Amino acid sequence: MSEVLSESPIYPPKENVKPISQISSLDEYKNLYNFSINHPEEFWAEQAKRLTWFHPWENVLDDDFSEADVAWFSGGKLNVSHNCIDRHLKDKAEKIALIWETDEPGEAKTYTYSQLKHEVCRIANVLKASGVKKGDCVCLYMPMMPELVFSMLACARIGAIHSVVFAGFSAESLRDRIIDCGCKVIVTANESKRGGRCYPLKNIVDKAIQGLTLVEKVFVAKRTLTEIEMQPGRDLWLHEEVQKERRSCPAEWMSSEDPLFILYTSGSTGKPKGLMHTQAGYLLYASMTFEYVFNYHPKDIYFCAADIGWITGHTYLVYGPLSVGATTVLFESTPLYPDPGRYWEVIEKHKVNIFYTSPTAIRAVARFGKDYPAKYDLSSLRVLGSVGEPINPEAWKWFYETIGRGECTLVDTWWQTETGGIMITPLPGVTDMKPGSATLPFFGVNPCLVDDNGLELTENNTNGNLCIKKPWPGMARSIYGDHQRYVETYFTQYPGLYFTGDGCKRDEDGFYWISGRIDDVINVSGHRLGTAEIESSLTSNPLVAEAAVIGIPHQIKGMGICAFIVPSVEASSFSVDEISGTIKQQLRNDIGAFALPDQLQIVKGLPKTRSGKIMRRILRQIAIGEHEDLGNLSTLAEPNVVDDLIKQLKTR
Ligand code: PRX
């Protein structure tokens, strides 16, 4: 292990960013880092000056971390939308806040901070007029269009909690999420546009809320010219409603620990969890990490290619950049539309300085070689970022050399929906870069590795389960409506520690190398999917008797989904194609097209222990063709199943 790591190349910090780095040297980083860990209250009290407070906070931290009970800046009052808009109006009213790069190239639209305020306030007034009050939850099921950003900030302005549901989720998934947080109001669009195709968002909403008396109002943004059915009394066009409203709306005074948003993510068991983030700590953490990790400067154009339906879009497309008054690009399309040069075209056109994307997207475009990037002027780029999954060294090098011309800092940022913001990352001009390593912790973040018994592994050159020892302001505070589940999921496996669910190595320099999930979560293209969630959809189909889902390496997506199905007796009159067609449709309906398996294996039986537990380790080895040495099979209930499986898969 140590040999492999010591062979990994080291890229020293880029000289060009040193003079403009927030932190000037590794020593300065270490000193400030140690201070942030040893004196967290002093450190974060100083940082809290970044935010504009309506009323000062009293306590920096009320900490009962081991009980998962943490409050930051209690007693303080502020408003997130005020921090992201109003406070910039004095000197940045005409600065561009948002550049909307639409699906069709050449149709970009911009909004200044002053326009942003008007748009946000009008939607805030629309929501208020429809009865939304402080503490109510509003569901946003929308394309990557400005109205989504406006609606998030409108909720924040009036103290409503937003729950953005990724627009790729099916009606069934959307329905679950609407019910879980009791949304009476939904904001959606008639259609979404992506990669030259239109998707019927409003139809999906209609299906999701059929028979749900809970939902009182559906506001529909007009993204395309396609006509849709509007249910009188319930559905209203957003563009018509905003016309009726004033362009100002007072910003509600929110307590630091009031909820800001709920975002659902998959876990290893049960239904998706609605992680709840609160106001002050989240915004402060988003703001500070944004500035330091991306070496942000006021004239920079910043482009985060993530979808707002996931946490990266929340923190680093909307809240982080807007809190510091940055210009942020909202990208509606895909990296491959109309051709694999689309990212580079956007970067050239808007003179982007900071570009943040995922390893999946990098691999997807790298397949097409250097010709596409070569057509564009990428010299404006200074910092590149990667997030969502481990980045393989080949993709890292391609990004660094082909896109960054070897002149940019590449920050591989590790974090999670639960952490709210970046936790482990290089800092431009400060940290050595090692392809594949997220390197060192951010200020205030105290990671540790533990063995399976929870014993801390203090030496370097070691592998373990990644935990965090102390609270940080950006951490999620709860699972909405189920605090017990929050405690059990994150704080009980290793008492006193937050368990991330990731495996990790720490090398001889103390650099962290995240190896990926060690629970039953698959990270597909940087999107988390629980195997239990997919299996429960599969087994709800009458043609399926049993199902097991595992993650397998995938060249582009990082991890792919492999589903093993044992058909039911009822399936005997159907062909294999019919069974797989039905199953895929089921997954589309229950979760969304992005949960379709890359491999669907219809098999006679699954390897199980005598107590009936499916042995996924064996399935994983068979799926990737490593079945020569399957280890100890003595606990298997029916050892023949394994031979059958190998034979069956070999003959395909
Ligand atoms: O396994 C880690 C992986 O993504 C998981 C978090 O997924 P999610 O909550 O959807 O948030 C993704 C965007 C922040 C982590 O538990 N992950 C995220 N970033 C990295 C990563 N794995 C390795 N390296 C990263 N830079």
Residues whose N, C-alpha, C, O or C-beta is under 5 A from the ligand:
A	BS01	PRX	T312 S386 V387 G388 E389 P390 I391 D412 T413 W414 W415 Q416 T417 E418 A438 T500 D502 I514 G516 R517 G526 R528
